[in-house]
Amino acid sequence: MGEITVYHYLFLGLALFVIGLAGSIISKHVIKVLISIEFILTGVNINFITFATYCDMPKFDGYITALFYAAIGAVELAVALYIFYLMYNKKQSENIEKYGDL
């Protein structure tokens, strides 16, 4: 087996980003769209941490940026789930096409 290089991590980040992007475009279920957005953020975080690890620039703060994005992602998911809960009580449907009145 070969050594794991920077390209493996970048490919993993790209794959997660593309899976999340495709899932958020294709899916019509609100919860699946939110999970797809979390996949996108995870792919971006993997790339930030990869560049922070493999770059020799001493002032590159990829770890702090990834931590900030993880915190923003958690807050975004909590707010989105609460908004979905309020709208679900009104519409009684998980289909994203019924929520066009935002």
ChimeraX attribute file (.defattr): number of C-alpha atoms within 10 A of each C-alpha:
attribute: neighborCount
match mode: 1-to-1
recipient: residues
	/A:1	3
	/A:2	4
	/A:3	6
	/A:4	8
	/A:5	10
	/A:6	14
	/A:7	10
	/A:8	12
	/A:9	17
	/A:10	19
	/A:11	14
	/A:12	16
	/A:13	23
	/A:14	18
	/A:15	15
	/A:16	21
	/A:17	23
	/A:18	16
	/A:19	16
	/A:20	24
	/A:21	17
	/A:22	15
	/A:23	20
	/A:24	22
	/A:25	10
	/A:26	11
	/A:27	14
	/A:28	15
	/A:29	15
	/A:30	19
	/A:31	18
	/A:32	17
	/A:33	20
	/A:34	18
	/A:35	15
	/A:36	23
	/A:37	22
	/A:38	22
	/A:39	22
	/A:40	24
	/A:41	21
	/A:42	22
	/A:43	23
	/A:44	19
	/A:45	22
	/A:46	22
	/A:47	21
	/A:48	22
	/A:49	20
	/A:50	20
	/A:51	19
	/A:52	20
	/A:53	15
	/A:54	10
	/A:55	11
	/A:56	9
	/A:57	10
	/A:58	7
	/A:59	7
	/A:60	14
	/A:61	14
	/A:62	19
	/A:63	17
	/A:64	13
	/A:65	15
	/A:66	20
	/A:67	14
	/A:68	13
	/A:69	17
	/A:70	16
	/A:71	12
	/A:72	13
	/A:73	17
	/A:74	13
	/A:75	12
	/A:76	15
	/A:77	17
	/A:78	12
	/A:79	12
	/A:80	15
	/A:81	15
	/A:82	12
	/A:83	11
	/A:84	17
	/A:85	13
	/A:86	12
	/A:87	16
	/A:88	15
	/A:89	9
	/A:90	9
	/A:91	11
	/A:92	11
	/A:93	14
	/A:94	17
	/A:95	14
	/A:96	15
	/A:97	11
	/A:98	13
	/A:99	14
	/A:100	6
	/A:101	5
	/A:102	4
